[in-house]
Amino acid sequence: MSINENRRIKMTKTLLKASLIELMRNKPLNKITIRELCDNADVNRSTFYLYYSDQLSLLEDIEEELLSHVREHLEKLDSDYGTLPYLESMLKYIVDNVEMFRTLLCCQDSVRFQTAFVSLTMNSLAKNLQIQCDEPRLSYVYEYLLMGNLSVIKKWIESDFNISTQDMAKLIFQLSDQAISNL
């Protein structure tokens, strides 16, 4: 396959992904037709079916791509402030892909993505943070950190990033550090 073909495939998939996210802002996935999706992306239906079987398979591709990038950033984080640039980088990725995150993380229709995001983040917290407390309490601490940080990030997205990426990363670290330091 030539480089131009690879670029064309990538561009087509990007158009389809953007189209789906745009349509999902106004209606649930099960109400979006393939025709509507393709017309919005200016892509033929037959082209759509070369890459995806239905709207759900396209959505799953979007979600996996986002989660893969988030996973890369989370693997570099720990409780050391030296990893602050990695958190800033992850937050910048959210800013750069705001429409996808706004649609998938902040909408109630995207429970599957939210669950996967929470699960991924919870596993990363458990692996990378060295919190000293007994096991029954530890699961509550992780849950508190995760849901608190998730709520802060969602609020930040919904507020159109009214504070800088650097300040948000510092705030997340400070809030998390205060919660852990009192154990």
Contacts in CASP RR format, 6 or more apart in sequence:
PFRMAT RR
TARGET T0000
AUTHOR 0000-0000-0000
METHOD contacts of the structure
MODEL  1
MSINENRRIKMTKTLLKASLIELMRNKPLNKITIRELCDNADVNRSTFYL
YYSDQLSLLEDIEEELLSHVREHLEKLDSDYGTLPYLESMLKYIVDNVEM
FRTLLCCQDSVRFQTAFVSLTMNSLAKNLQIQCDEPRLSYVYEYLLMGNL
SVIKKWIESDFNISTQDMAKLIFQLSDQAISNL
9 51 0 8 1.000
12 43 0 8 1.000
12 47 0 8 1.000
12 51 0 8 1.000
13 51 0 8 1.000
13 61 0 8 1.000
15 41 0 8 1.000
15 42 0 8 1.000
15 43 0 8 1.000
16 37 0 8 1.000
16 38 0 8 1.000
16 41 0 8 1.000
16 43 0 8 1.000
16 48 0 8 1.000
16 51 0 8 1.000
16 52 0 8 1.000
16 58 0 8 1.000
17 58 0 8 1.000
17 61 0 8 1.000
17 62 0 8 1.000
17 100 0 8 1.000
18 41 0 8 1.000
18 99 0 8 1.000
19 37 0 8 1.000
19 38 0 8 1.000
19 40 0 8 1.000
19 41 0 8 1.000
19 43 0 8 1.000
20 32 0 8 1.000
20 37 0 8 1.000
20 55 0 8 1.000
20 58 0 8 1.000
20 59 0 8 1.000
20 62 0 8 1.000
21 62 0 8 1.000
21 99 0 8 1.000
21 100 0 8 1.000
21 103 0 8 1.000
21 104 0 8 1.000
22 40 0 8 1.000
22 99 0 8 1.000
23 32 0 8 1.000
23 36 0 8 1.000
23 37 0 8 1.000
23 40 0 8 1.000
24 32 0 8 1.000
24 103 0 8 1.000
24 107 0 8 1.000
24 109 0 8 1.000
24 110 0 8 1.000
25 99 0 8 1.000
25 103 0 8 1.000
28 109 0 8 1.000
29 55 0 8 1.000
29 56 0 8 1.000
29 59 0 8 1.000
29 109 0 8 1.000
30 55 0 8 1.000
32 55 0 8 1.000
34 45 0 8 1.000
34 48 0 8 1.000
34 54 0 8 1.000
34 55 0 8 1.000
35 45 0 8 1.000
37 48 0 8 1.000
37 55 0 8 1.000
37 58 0 8 1.000
38 44 0 8 1.000
38 45 0 8 1.000
38 47 0 8 1.000
38 48 0 8 1.000
48 58 0 8 1.000
51 58 0 8 1.000
52 58 0 8 1.000
52 61 0 8 1.000
62 100 0 8 1.000
62 104 0 8 1.000
63 104 0 8 1.000
63 112 0 8 1.000
63 113 0 8 1.000
63 116 0 8 1.000
66 97 0 8 1.000
66 100 0 8 1.000
66 101 0 8 1.000
66 104 0 8 1.000
66 113 0 8 1.000
67 113 0 8 1.000
67 116 0 8 1.000
67 117 0 8 1.000
67 120 0 8 1.000
69 93 0 8 1.000
70 90 0 8 1.000
70 93 0 8 1.000
70 117 0 8 1.000
70 120 0 8 1.000
70 121 0 8 1.000
71 120 0 8 1.000
71 124 0 8 1.000
73 86 0 8 1.000
73 87 0 8 1.000
73 89 0 8 1.000
73 90 0 8 1.000
73 93 0 8 1.000
74 90 0 8 1.000
74 120 0 8 1.000
74 121 0 8 1.000
74 124 0 8 1.000
74 128 0 8 1.000
75 124 0 8 1.000
75 128 0 8 1.000
76 83 0 8 1.000
76 86 0 8 1.000
77 83 0 8 1.000
77 86 0 8 1.000
77 87 0 8 1.000
77 90 0 8 1.000
77 124 0 8 1.000
77 128 0 8 1.000
78 128 0 8 1.000
78 129 0 8 1.000
78 130 0 8 1.000
79 128 0 8 1.000
79 129 0 8 1.000
79 130 0 8 1.000
79 131 0 8 1.000
79 176 0 8 1.000
79 177 0 8 1.000
79 180 0 8 1.000
81 173 0 8 1.000
84 169 0 8 1.000
84 170 0 8 1.000
84 173 0 8 1.000
87 169 0 8 1.000
87 172 0 8 1.000
87 173 0 8 1.000
88 165 0 8 1.000
88 166 0 8 1.000
88 169 0 8 1.000
91 153 0 8 1.000
91 165 0 8 1.000
91 168 0 8 1.000
91 169 0 8 1.000
92 165 0 8 1.000
94 101 0 8 1.000
94 153 0 8 1.000
94 157 0 8 1.000
95 161 0 8 1.000
95 165 0 8 1.000
98 157 0 8 1.000
98 161 0 8 1.000
101 157 0 8 1.000
102 157 0 8 1.000
102 158 0 8 1.000
103 110 0 8 1.000
104 110 0 8 1.000
104 113 0 8 1.000
104 114 0 8 1.000
105 113 0 8 1.000
105 114 0 8 1.000
105 117 0 8 1.000
105 153 0 8 1.000
105 154 0 8 1.000
105 157 0 8 1.000
106 154 0 8 1.000
106 157 0 8 1.000
106 158 0 8 1.000
117 150 0 8 1.000
118 146 0 8 1.000
118 147 0 8 1.000
118 150 0 8 1.000
121 146 0 8 1.000
121 149 0 8 1.000
121 150 0 8 1.000
122 142 0 8 1.000
122 143 0 8 1.000
122 146 0 8 1.000
125 142 0 8 1.000
125 145 0 8 1.000
125 146 0 8 1.000
126 142 0 8 1.000
129 142 0 8 1.000
129 145 0 8 1.000
129 180 0 8 1.000
131 138 0 8 1.000
131 141 0 8 1.000
131 142 0 8 1.000
131 180 0 8 1.000
131 183 0 8 1.000
132 183 0 8 1.000
133 141 0 8 1.000
133 183 0 8 1.000
137 183 0 8 1.000
141 179 0 8 1.000
141 180 0 8 1.000
141 183 0 8 1.000
144 179 0 8 1.000
145 176 0 8 1.000
145 179 0 8 1.000
145 180 0 8 1.000
148 175 0 8 1.000
149 172 0 8 1.000
149 175 0 8 1.000
149 176 0 8 1.000
152 168 0 8 1.000
152 171 0 8 1.000
152 172 0 8 1.000
152 175 0 8 1.000
153 168 0 8 1.000
153 172 0 8 1.000
156 162 0 8 1.000
156 163 0 8 1.000
156 168 0 8 1.000
161 168 0 8 1.000
163 171 0 8 1.000
END
